Amino acid sequence: MNNTNLKITGMTCNHCMRAVTKALEAVSGVQSAEVTLTPGSAVVTGSADPAALIATVQEEGYEAEVQAHA
């Protein structure tokens, strides 16, 4: 099982954060998604394709990119 770290821009409130969390958790292969409003990031656990995760965030109206592991 892998963790994918995403940088998400455009979220401005808790509603945004919940919408992104729900959308990410619906992606095939996702075990869990932890989205934080500040600094605008998500840690997604599972085997989902990172491109699918980014596309899902974009469908919700936000921008996303994969962050390299620290």
CORZI-V789363 format. One record per residue. N is the residue number from 1. RES is the residue in one letter. OMEGA is omega in degrees with one decimal (999 if undefined). D_CENTER is the distance of its C-alpha to the mean C-alpha in Angstrom with 2 decimals. Layout:
# CORZI-V789363
n:N res:RES omega:OMEGA d_center:D_CENTER
n:N res:RES omega:OMEGA d_center:D_CENTER
This chain:
# CORZI-V789363
n:1 res:M omega:-176.1 d_center:16.11
n:2 res:N omega:169.1 d_center:13.67
n:3 res:N omega:174.0 d_center:10.90
n:4 res:T omega:179.1 d_center:8.42
n:5 res:N omega:179.8 d_center:7.65
n:6 res:L omega:168.2 d_center:5.65
n:7 res:K omega:-176.9 d_center:7.71
n:8 res:I omega:177.8 d_center:6.99
n:9 res:T omega:177.3 d_center:10.44
n:10 res:G omega:178.1 d_center:12.26
n:11 res:M omega:-176.9 d_center:11.26
n:12 res:T omega:-175.7 d_center:14.71
n:13 res:C omega:-179.9 d_center:15.08
n:14 res:N omega:176.8 d_center:14.18
n:15 res:H omega:177.8 d_center:14.23
n:16 res:C omega:-177.4 d_center:11.42
n:17 res:M omega:179.5 d_center:9.34
n:18 res:R omega:-179.7 d_center:10.63
n:19 res:A omega:179.5 d_center:10.12
n:20 res:V omega:179.1 d_center:6.36
n:21 res:T omega:-179.2 d_center:6.62
n:22 res:K omega:-179.3 d_center:9.40
n:23 res:A omega:-179.8 d_center:8.17
n:24 res:L omega:-179.0 d_center:5.60
n:25 res:E omega:179.9 d_center:8.65
n:26 res:A omega:-179.0 d_center:10.91
n:27 res:V omega:179.4 d_center:10.06
n:28 res:S omega:178.1 d_center:13.09
n:29 res:G omega:-179.3 d_center:13.06
n:30 res:V omega:175.3 d_center:10.22
n:31 res:Q omega:178.9 d_center:12.19
n:32 res:S omega:177.2 d_center:9.94
n:33 res:A omega:176.5 d_center:6.67
n:34 res:E omega:-177.1 d_center:7.64
n:35 res:V omega:176.4 d_center:6.39
n:36 res:T omega:-178.8 d_center:9.33
n:37 res:L omega:177.9 d_center:11.05
n:38 res:T omega:17.9 d_center:13.22
n:39 res:P omega:-178.2 d_center:12.68
n:40 res:G omega:-177.4 d_center:9.35
n:41 res:S omega:176.2 d_center:6.90
n:42 res:A omega:169.7 d_center:4.57
n:43 res:V omega:-176.9 d_center:6.62
n:44 res:V omega:179.8 d_center:6.30
n:45 res:T omega:178.3 d_center:10.00
n:46 res:G omega:-175.2 d_center:11.93
n:47 res:S omega:-177.6 d_center:13.33
n:48 res:A omega:176.2 d_center:11.01
n:49 res:D omega:179.5 d_center:11.65
n:50 res:P omega:178.5 d_center:9.28
n:51 res:A omega:177.9 d_center:10.84
n:52 res:A omega:178.4 d_center:9.98
n:53 res:L omega:179.7 d_center:6.19
n:54 res:I omega:179.6 d_center:7.07
n:55 res:A omega:-180.0 d_center:9.71
n:56 res:T omega:178.1 d_center:8.01
n:57 res:V omega:179.9 d_center:6.24
n:58 res:Q omega:177.2 d_center:9.77
n:59 res:E omega:177.7 d_center:11.51
n:60 res:E omega:176.3 d_center:10.47
n:61 res:G omega:-178.2 d_center:12.14
n:62 res:Y omega:177.2 d_center:9.90
n:63 res:E omega:179.7 d_center:9.76
n:64 res:A omega:172.3 d_center:7.38
n:65 res:E omega:179.6 d_center:8.99
n:66 res:V omega:175.1 d_center:9.17
n:67 res:Q omega:176.4 d_center:10.99
n:68 res:A omega:178.0 d_center:14.10
n:69 res:H omega:-178.9 d_center:14.83
n:70 res:A omega:999 d_center:17.16
